[in-house]
Amino acid sequence: MTLRTVRNGREILRFEAEVVAAATSQRPGVQRWSELVVYQLASGQYVISKIGRSVLAHRPDCLLVTDEMVSWLEAEEEAKVHRYPCLECLPEVGNRMDPQTMLEPSRYTVLRARDGEELRSVLTQGREHLPSIIRKLIHTLDGLPSR
């Protein structure tokens, strides 16, 4: 078991666990993607870390700007990655970016499951068609020995 640190919204969670599966939908040219990591605690319970990432930037007056977004000037260091312009408002990005340019944030969510059956239920959420990232995770989990 290793000490792990994950975020759930603004809350920081620390626990001892092993990573049993991980998947991402990130690929070249995509400006939004998800990252999932499944941890198993010594008790056999599971913690699922779900992160929604975005590298899109918006002009401050863009209709797509939300209260969750922060300006480049106010952003934490981890958010100051290369950004791509929103196709609606086309802000300047790169070296000439306005410090008031609004950044889409990463979204952090933690889910929990008591056992493997509940884990699959939490991951699939009753969906008929599963996103490839969920299929990858389930495929990895299916190949693991039972505890």
C-alpha positions in Angstrom: 0.0 0.0 0.0 1.2 3.5 -0.9 0.0 6.9 0.4 -2.1 8.5 -2.3 -3.4 12.1 -2.6 -6.4 12.9 -4.8 -8.7 15.9 -5.1 -12.5 15.9 -4.8 -13.5 19.4 -5.9 -11.3 21.6 -3.6 -10.9 19.0 -1.0 -7.7 17.0 -0.7 -8.0 13.3 0.2 -5.1 11.2 1.5 -5.3 7.4 1.9 -3.3 4.2 1.6 -4.1 2.2 -1.5 -2.8 0.4 -4.6 -3.7 1.5 -8.2 -5.6 -1.3 -9.8 -6.6 0.4 -13.1 -6.1 3.6 -14.9 -7.3 5.1 -18.2 -7.4 8.3 -20.1 -9.3 9.6 -23.1 -6.5 12.1 -24.0 -5.2 12.0 -27.5 -3.4 14.4 -29.8 -5.5 17.4 -30.9 -8.2 16.9 -28.2 -8.7 19.9 -25.9 -10.9 18.1 -23.4 -10.4 14.7 -21.9 -11.0 12.5 -18.8 -8.6 10.6 -16.6 -9.7 7.8 -14.3 -7.7 6.0 -11.7 -9.1 3.1 -9.6 -7.5 2.6 -6.2 -8.1 -0.4 -3.9 -7.8 0.1 -0.2 -6.6 -2.6 2.2 -10.3 -3.2 3.2 -11.1 -4.2 -0.3 -13.1 -1.0 -1.0 -12.4 1.2 -4.0 -11.8 4.9 -4.6 -12.2 6.2 -8.1 -10.5 9.5 -9.0 -12.1 11.1 -12.0 -10.5 14.2 -13.5 -12.0 16.2 -16.4 -9.2 18.2 -18.1 -9.5 21.1 -20.5 -6.9 23.3 -22.3 -9.4 25.7 -23.8 -9.1 29.5 -23.3 -11.9 32.1 -23.8 -12.1 35.9 -24.1 -13.6 37.3 -20.9 -16.8 38.3 -22.8 -17.3 34.9 -24.4 -20.8 33.5 -23.8 -19.3 30.1 -22.8 -17.4 31.6 -19.8 -18.7 30.3 -16.5 -18.2 31.2 -12.8 -15.8 28.2 -12.4 -13.3 29.7 -14.8 -10.4 31.9 -13.7 -8.2 34.3 -15.7 -4.7 33.4 -16.7 -3.5 36.1 -14.3 -5.3 34.4 -11.3 -4.7 30.8 -12.3 -2.7 28.4 -10.2 0.6 27.3 -11.7 -0.8 23.9 -12.7 -3.4 25.5 -14.9 -0.8 27.5 -16.9 -0.3 25.0 -19.6 -0.4 25.6 -23.3 -4.0 26.6 -24.2 -6.1 26.4 -27.3 -8.5 29.1 -28.4 -12.3 28.6 -28.0 -13.7 28.3 -31.5 -16.6 30.6 -30.6 -14.5 33.6 -29.4 -11.0 32.9 -30.7 -8.9 34.6 -28.0 -5.2 35.1 -28.6 -3.2 32.3 -27.0 0.6 31.8 -26.5 3.0 34.6 -25.9 0.5 37.4 -26.8 -2.3 36.1 -24.5 -4.2 38.7 -22.6 -3.8 38.0 -18.8 -7.6 38.3 -18.5 -8.1 35.4 -20.8 -10.4 32.9 -19.1 -9.3 29.3 -18.6 -11.5 26.2 -18.4 -10.6 24.4 -15.1 -9.9 20.8 -14.4 -12.7 19.1 -12.5 -11.9 16.7 -9.7 -14.4 14.1 -8.5 -14.0 11.1 -6.2 -16.4 8.2 -6.3 -16.4 5.2 -3.9 -17.4 1.6 -4.1 -17.7 -1.1 -1.4 -16.7 -4.0 -3.7 -16.1 -5.1 -7.3 -19.8 -5.4 -8.2 -20.5 -1.9 -6.9 -17.4 -0.6 -8.6 -18.7 -1.7 -12.0 -22.0 -0.2 -11.2 -20.4 3.1 -10.3 -18.3 3.1 -13.5 -21.2 2.2 -15.8 -23.9 4.3 -14.1 -26.6 2.3 -15.9 -25.4 3.4 -19.3 -26.2 1.2 -22.3 -23.3 2.4 -24.4 -20.0 2.9 -22.5 -17.3 5.4 -23.4 -14.0 3.8 -24.4 -12.3 5.1 -21.3 -14.8 3.1 -19.1 -14.4 0.0 -21.4 -10.6 0.2 -21.0 -10.9 0.3 -17.2 -13.4 -2.6 -17.0 -11.1 -4.7 -19.3 -8.2 -4.0 -17.0 -10.3 -4.8 -13.9 -11.6 -8.1 -15.5 -8.0 -9.3 -15.9 -7.2 -8.8 -12.2 -7.2 -11.7 -9.7 -10.0 -11.6 -7.1 -9.0 -10.6 -3.6 
